[in-house]
């Protein structure tokens, strides 16, 4: 199955998140990531859902049936911006601390808590950057970890003139 990213604008009402996740679960779609928060329009929220589904049209049709769903957009990875945030506590005894900090510097990870034997980093960026950082610090020992759901927005189409000015 392939992963698809959906941007779903919904009415900001109690129970909408539960109805959306329940609908997807009942239909046998695995939710890989789900993030929800207010949108730029009052009374509306935006859900970013990454779902494993062989046929995305079925997912969209099922979501459209929910009364609180306003708009559904499938985001093309090449035409959208995706970000996550991760907090990860890495084992960093005094003798290896500088090594861990060097790896973190490459990824622009921010040390947000330093303990006697570990450092907690905040890493933000595209999902592949987050995963690459995690794989590089794993040999030091991952003590604890939490990741946000993915958030995403479509890129604004650029005209030829705008592209030339950007270069």
SULJO-V988993 format. One record per pair of residues at least 6 apart in sequence whose C-alpha atoms are under 8 Angstrom apart, sorted by the first residue. I is the first residue (numbers start at 1). J is the second residue. D is the distance in whole Angstrom. If there is no record, write none. Layout:
# SULJO-V988993
I,J,D ; I,J,D
This chain:
# SULJO-V988993
1,52,6 ; 1,53,6 ; 1,54,5 ; 2,52,6 ; 2,53,6 ; 2,54,6 ; 3,32,8 ; 3,50,6 ; 3,51,5 ; 3,52,5 ; 3,53,7 ; 4,50,5 ; 4,51,5 ; 4,52,6 ; 4,53,7 ; 4,56,8 ; 4,74,7 ; 4,75,8 ; 5,48,7 ; 5,49,6 ; 5,50,4 ; 5,51,7 ; 5,74,6 ; 5,75,6 ; 5,76,8 ; 6,47,8 ; 6,48,6 ; 6,49,5 ; 6,50,6 ; 6,51,8 ; 6,72,7 ; 6,73,6 ; 6,74,5 ; 6,75,6 ; 7,46,7 ; 7,47,6 ; 7,48,5 ; 7,49,7 ; 7,72,6 ; 7,73,5 ; 7,74,6 ; 7,75,7 ; 7,152,7 ; 7,153,8 ; 8,46,6 ; 8,47,5 ; 8,48,6 ; 8,49,8 ; 8,69,7 ; 8,70,8 ; 8,71,6 ; 8,72,5 ; 8,73,6 ; 9,39,8 ; 9,44,7 ; 9,45,6 ; 9,46,5 ; 9,47,6 ; 9,69,6 ; 9,70,5 ; 9,71,5 ; 9,72,6 ; 10,16,8 ; 10,44,6 ; 10,45,5 ; 10,46,6 ; 10,47,7 ; 10,68,6 ; 10,69,4 ; 10,70,5 ; 10,71,7 ; 11,43,6 ; 11,44,5 ; 11,45,6 ; 11,68,5 ; 11,69,7 ; 11,70,7 ; 12,38,8 ; 12,43,5 ; 12,44,5 ; 12,45,5 ; 16,68,7 ; 19,66,8 ; 20,63,7 ; 20,66,8 ; 21,31,8 ; 23,62,8 ; 23,63,8 ; 24,30,7 ; 24,31,8 ; 24,59,7 ; 25,31,8 ; 29,51,7 ; 29,52,6 ; 29,53,6 ; 30,51,6 ; 30,52,5 ; 30,53,7 ; 31,49,7 ; 31,50,6 ; 31,51,5 ; 31,52,6 ; 32,49,8 ; 32,50,5 ; 32,51,5 ; 32,52,7 ; 33,48,8 ; 33,49,6 ; 33,50,5 ; 33,51,7 ; 33,149,5 ; 33,150,6 ; 34,47,7 ; 34,48,6 ; 34,49,5 ; 34,50,6 ; 34,149,5 ; 34,150,7 ; 35,47,6 ; 35,48,5 ; 35,49,7 ; 35,148,7 ; 35,149,5 ; 35,150,6 ; 35,151,6 ; 36,45,7 ; 36,46,6 ; 36,47,4 ; 36,48,6 ; 37,45,5 ; 37,46,6 ; 37,47,7 ; 38,44,6 ; 38,45,4 ; 38,46,6 ; 39,45,5 ; 39,46,5 ; 48,149,8 ; 48,150,7 ; 48,151,6 ; 48,152,6 ; 49,150,8 ; 50,150,8 ; 53,59,8 ; 60,72,7 ; 63,69,7 ; 64,70,8 ; 64,71,8 ; 64,72,8 ; 75,152,8 ; 75,153,7 ; 75,154,6 ; 76,154,8 ; 79,154,6 ; 79,155,5 ; 80,152,7 ; 80,153,6 ; 80,154,4 ; 80,155,5 ; 81,126,8 ; 81,152,5 ; 81,153,5 ; 81,154,6 ; 81,155,6 ; 82,125,8 ; 82,126,6 ; 82,127,7 ; 82,150,7 ; 82,151,6 ; 82,152,4 ; 82,153,7 ; 83,124,7 ; 83,125,5 ; 83,126,4 ; 83,127,6 ; 83,150,6 ; 83,151,5 ; 83,152,6 ; 84,124,6 ; 84,125,6 ; 84,126,6 ; 84,127,6 ; 84,130,7 ; 84,147,7 ; 84,148,6 ; 84,149,6 ; 84,150,5 ; 84,151,6 ; 85,122,7 ; 85,123,6 ; 85,124,4 ; 85,125,7 ; 85,130,8 ; 85,147,6 ; 85,148,5 ; 85,149,8 ; 86,121,8 ; 86,122,6 ; 86,123,5 ; 86,124,6 ; 86,130,7 ; 86,145,7 ; 86,146,6 ; 86,147,4 ; 86,148,6 ; 87,120,7 ; 87,121,6 ; 87,122,5 ; 87,123,7 ; 87,145,6 ; 87,146,5 ; 87,147,6 ; 88,120,5 ; 88,121,5 ; 88,122,7 ; 88,142,7 ; 88,143,8 ; 88,144,6 ; 88,145,4 ; 88,146,7 ; 89,118,6 ; 89,119,6 ; 89,120,4 ; 89,121,6 ; 89,142,6 ; 89,143,5 ; 89,144,5 ; 89,145,6 ; 90,118,5 ; 90,119,5 ; 90,120,6 ; 90,121,8 ; 90,137,7 ; 90,138,8 ; 90,140,7 ; 90,141,6 ; 90,142,5 ; 90,143,6 ; 90,144,7 ; 91,117,6 ; 91,118,4 ; 91,119,7 ; 91,140,6 ; 91,141,5 ; 91,142,6 ; 91,143,6 ; 92,100,7 ; 92,117,5 ; 92,118,4 ; 92,119,6 ; 92,140,7 ; 93,116,7 ; 93,117,5 ; 93,118,6 ; 94,116,8 ; 94,117,7 ; 100,137,7 ; 100,140,8 ; 103,133,8 ; 103,136,7 ; 103,137,8 ; 104,110,7 ; 104,121,8 ; 104,133,8 ; 107,123,8 ; 107,129,8 ; 107,133,7 ; 108,123,7 ; 109,121,6 ; 109,122,6 ; 109,123,5 ; 109,124,7 ; 110,121,5 ; 110,122,5 ; 110,123,7 ; 111,119,7 ; 111,120,6 ; 111,121,4 ; 111,122,6 ; 112,119,8 ; 112,120,6 ; 112,121,6 ; 112,122,7 ; 113,119,6 ; 113,120,5 ; 113,121,7 ; 114,120,6 ; 118,143,8 ; 123,130,7 ; 124,130,7 ; 127,150,8
